[in-house]
Amino acid sequence: MNKKQIILVAISTLFTVSMATAQDDTRDVLKSYSYVEVQGGLQLTATDAPMNKLFTPTGAVSVGFLYPSVGFRLHVNGWKSKSGLSDTEQYYKWNYVTTSADLLVNLTNLFSKNPQHLLNVFLIGGIGLNYAWDNKELEKLNAPLDRMPLAWKDNRLFHNVRAGIRLETDITKPIGVSLELGANNVGDRFNSKTNSANDWMFTAMIGVSYRFNKRFHKPAPVMIPVAQDVVEDNSANMATATYAISEKKPEPKPEPKLVTKKEMLHKVIFYAICKSDPSEGGQEQMREVAKFMEKYQDAKVVIVGYADKETGNPQLNMKYAEQRASACKDALVKMYGCNPANIMTDAKGDTVQPFDEGAQNRCVIIDSEAQYTVRE
């Protein structure tokens, strides 16, 4: 089995395992979404010339579809490439475009039970074609007379096998940014040299993506069985006793009542002295507040900042209390996409001490109340 076959078998195995995982993965409410992305960065073709002289610009555009743990995309990148020989300072440049169908595996969602992540790590594998054209000799210094030019005159079409890793984070709910590092295995002479071995092309790109067409899990409908009562009618006459069984129509059930219920939110985030950034535990509290606001989009949230009166002075403590409340609101809006119109902030400084222990009063208290209607 040669190198190409080994790479193709590995990608096929990874595809099969990832599909089975995507079908069984129901940990998150979000089922799937589509996206488009543009990328830009640098490309390097492997050769024995000095590396610092071979970096060229590259760009890419892709469209894809993602489940929580696995996804697919069509990816096109290209622009310029360059190669050379270190012993003769002989360089060549050409244009190229690489197309591939890629499989993306979200390693973060695959191995983590928490659906909320600041950073997602993807493993990438794909296959496609590489087309190169317009190969030109850049410069030729001190080349021997018997060395023939390496630049090919005709256009070239090669296979392409891709592997890489991708880091992605969200700016807002629909928009994300990414850093992608990839390695493309293409046919011989892509780098203008013949050595009976495939060539390697490496890329590093930063991208911006837009997500759309999101799908979510829907609860299955609940079927309510209707029972029928069977009544036995015993009647006796002078000769014999007969028994008749009659079927009664079910009595109409009363209409369900609409009942209004409430769900309360109460979170406390503690801070170090002179700090307005929450502790590690406070970040989890913020995520729970964001989930509450996403579930009840009309609910109003009140954030009140406090400071302990055992340290500082009233003016300084009021400043820290205001900063803590404001930082919480900014995080809910910028990190989790919450509606700023539904968030109100206030600061008490050290005028109110909600806790007996002084250090605990360096805090922010978040409260909200949501009403919803159910049938009973």
PyMOL commands that set and color helices and strands:
alter all, ss='L'
color gray80, all
select helices_A, chain A and resi 3-24+51-53+107-111+280-295+314-334+340-342+358-361
alter helices_A, ss='H'
color red, helices_A
select strands_A, chain A and resi 30-45+56-66+70-85+90-106+120-140+156-170+175-186+199-216+230-236+241-247+258-270+301-306+343-349+363-375
alter strands_A, ss='S'
color yellow, strands_A
deselect
rebuild
show_as cartoon
